[in-house]
Amino acid sequence: MDDLLRDGKDNLAMQALAPLSRTYLPWSGYAMRPSGVVKVLNEMVINQRSVVVECGAGLTTFYIAGLIQQQGKGHLYTIEHDPEWIAVVRGLLVQGGLESYVTLIHAPLVDCELSLEGTAWYDRAVIAQVMGDRAIDLLVVDGPPAYDLARQYARYPAAIYFQSQFAPDFAIVLDDIDRLGEQHILAQWQEKIPGLAVKQLAIDGGVAICSNRSGFSVS
Ligand SMILES: C[S@@+](CC[C@H](N)C(=O)[O-])C[C@H]1O[C@@H](n2cnc3c(N)ncnc32)[C@H](O)[C@@H]1O
């Protein structure tokens, strides 16, 4: 029954996403679920998020860029560790005429003192060089890969690193919230990030969305 409900939501989400792609997109188990992508885009439209940082490139990159093009405002900074995957994503963006809306940042995974349990994170020097102290109002966390126990907290540093750059009204989307590792990360963020008194917490499509303001619901 749960599977049927989930499939139904994803089918509906694919219909909602259809106007943003005219070419074939390589959906796979790596991608955020379609109903999760819809939550991200809803957050951008309904709560007016325009400067977006994304950890982990893929189909989310394509859809966020497509929405930015359609809305006529904003920019996406996508952080990715794998240069070969960046080339694939860049190809999709070029095919869709979307490359000018995205800055693809190749940041290798390195030791990071912000990490829990010493997991590697994106090279902060590379990120800082590209982004400076630019304010952001949406952080989408779907990387680095965290599917095995040894890397279950791999995504923790994202919100800690970017907290000094959050706009007065910001939101964070964390994918894979069905996993214990991500649930622990979310709890830690709520403890450690001043203002992230989760006034809006939507859990659906595999993503958790939290914000420092009540905002409008995206579910
Ligand atoms: C969970 S995926 C990120 C997916 C992306 N946000 C999306 O929704 O498509 C995490 C990492 O897996 C890798 N990855 C993504 N898609 C892949 C694919 N189809 N095959 C191999 N690796 C992939 C990339 O390095 C990416 O940063």
The ligand as an SDF file (V2000), in Angstrom:
LIG
                    3D

 27 29  0  0  0  0  0  0  0  0999 V2000
   22.2730   11.0500   -4.5430 C   0  0  0  0  0  0  0  0  0  0  0  0
   23.2990   11.4200   -5.9010 S   0  0  0  0  0  0  0  0  0  0  0  0
   22.8230   13.0920   -6.2660 C   0  0  0  0  0  0  0  0  0  0  0  0
   21.7040   13.0670   -7.2040 C   0  0  0  0  0  0  0  0  0  0  0  0
   21.1540   14.3940   -7.6990 C   0  0  0  0  0  0  0  0  0  0  0  0
   20.8970   15.3710   -6.6670 N   0  0  0  0  0  0  0  0  0  0  0  0
   19.8570   14.0280   -8.4190 C   0  0  0  0  0  0  0  0  0  0  0  0
   18.7820   14.1740   -7.8230 O   0  0  0  0  0  0  0  0  0  0  0  0
   19.9570   13.5220   -9.5440 O   0  0  0  0  0  0  0  0  0  0  0  0
   24.8560   11.6280   -5.0710 C   0  0  0  0  0  0  0  0  0  0  0  0
   26.0690   11.4640   -5.9780 C   0  0  0  0  0  0  0  0  0  0  0  0
   25.9710   10.2790   -6.7360 O   0  0  0  0  0  0  0  0  0  0  0  0
   26.6460   10.4650   -7.9880 C   0  0  0  0  0  0  0  0  0  0  0  0
   25.6830   10.1600   -9.0560 N   0  0  0  0  0  0  0  0  0  0  0  0
   24.5430   10.7860   -9.3100 C   0  0  0  0  0  0  0  0  0  0  0  0
   23.8860   10.1730  -10.3110 N   0  0  0  0  0  0  0  0  0  0  0  0
   24.6530    9.1530  -10.7040 C   0  0  0  0  0  0  0  0  0  0  0  0
   24.4970    8.1410  -11.7030 C   0  0  0  0  0  0  0  0  0  0  0  0
   23.4250    8.0790  -12.4980 N   0  0  0  0  0  0  0  0  0  0  0  0
   25.4620    7.2390  -11.7980 N   0  0  0  0  0  0  0  0  0  0  0  0
   26.5400    7.2850  -11.0060 C   0  0  0  0  0  0  0  0  0  0  0  0
   26.7370    8.2220  -10.0360 N   0  0  0  0  0  0  0  0  0  0  0  0
   25.7980    9.1410   -9.8920 C   0  0  0  0  0  0  0  0  0  0  0  0
   27.1390   11.9160   -8.0300 C   0  0  0  0  0  0  0  0  0  0  0  0
   28.5000   11.9360   -7.6370 O   0  0  0  0  0  0  0  0  0  0  0  0
   26.2600   12.5680   -6.9780 C   0  0  0  0  0  0  0  0  0  0  0  0
   26.8760   13.6740   -6.3630 O   0  0  0  0  0  0  0  0  0  0  0  0
  1  2  1  0
  2  3  1  0
  2 10  1  0
  3  4  1  0
  4  5  1  0
  5  6  1  0
  5  7  1  0
  7  8  2  0
  7  9  1  0
 10 11  1  0
 11 12  1  0
 11 26  1  0
 12 13  1  0
 13 14  1  0
 13 24  1  0
 14 15  1  0
 14 23  1  0
 15 16  2  0
 16 17  1  0
 17 18  1  0
 17 23  2  0
 18 19  1  0
 18 20  2  0
 20 21  1  0
 21 22  2  0
 22 23  1  0
 24 25  1  0
 24 26  1  0
 26 27  1  0
M  CHG  2   2   1   9  -1
M  END
$$$$
